[in-house]
Amino acid sequence: MGYLKLLRDSAKERQSIVCFGLDPIIESMPDSLMQPREERIVYYFTQIIDAALAEKQSLAALKPNYAYFAQYGFDGLRALQRLIQQYKGKLPIILDAKRGDIGRSSEAYAREVFDFWNADAVTVSPYMGYDSVAPFLERCGNAGKGAYILCRTSNSGSEDLQMKLTEDSKPLYLHVAKKLEKWYVPGMGAVVGAKEPEELELVMWDFYDSHKEIPLLVPGVGAQGTSASMVARTLRTVWLDAFPIHRINSSSAIAYAYRKKGTADFVGAALAEIQKLNREIGDV
């Protein structure tokens, strides 16, 4: 199965394009959870994910952040492996690892992501050029994997480089978008944050004009940027037929919603946040 078909099928089955970012923060989990770290991480996220999947409209992808798991050493990495194994085949698994290195190192990273972790897709940095992303793109197309290239991110420091104007007075991130069109293979996607809807729209129009279906992974809704409803409106307005291949990500806003709501029911609070996102996004 190609990665684009996996995205479309998941969106149709789950009636959603919400991606749940798995960012384990032990100190943000309830004090009542007393298991060892590995068990606590697995238990915490499986409770939320299983409850969500029991709903008619739920989640359409999982995005475990490698660094958040790795900070807990082998406890975290074993938890990551167990979560991937548990939900592979039920939801697309996007390993947020932001890999990107010289050719042979990237070849090794691609084997790690796809052969060891068995992820469906990965996030990749293009800063070192084509040879750093090529090993991941070779796993796209007929090989069935996905690779999301960082294009316009939503972090506060992104403007240091991404908004720098080049000789044609266009910001660097738009040149990255153009490169992605040249590098395109089916399954290659782009990370475009929700910080500024106008920038998301510019990238979308570029991709639409190229006639290449490039799935977007859109982090930063809510806390870092604009609302999910505004993002969804932009995605629909520019290219309605491609809407099901995109994913709008939310991480801590789902996982630790119980803290903001002041309740001990972390599962119920997370479900309410997922339902809120799905309402804002609308029909898929």
Beta strands, then each sheet from edge to edge (+ up, - down):
strand 1: 18-22
strand 2: 61-64
strand 3: 94-99
strand 4: 121-124
strand 5: 146-152
strand 6: 188-192
strand 7: 216-218
strand 8: 247-250
sheet 1: 2+ 1+ 8+ 7+ 6+ 5+ 4+ 3+
end
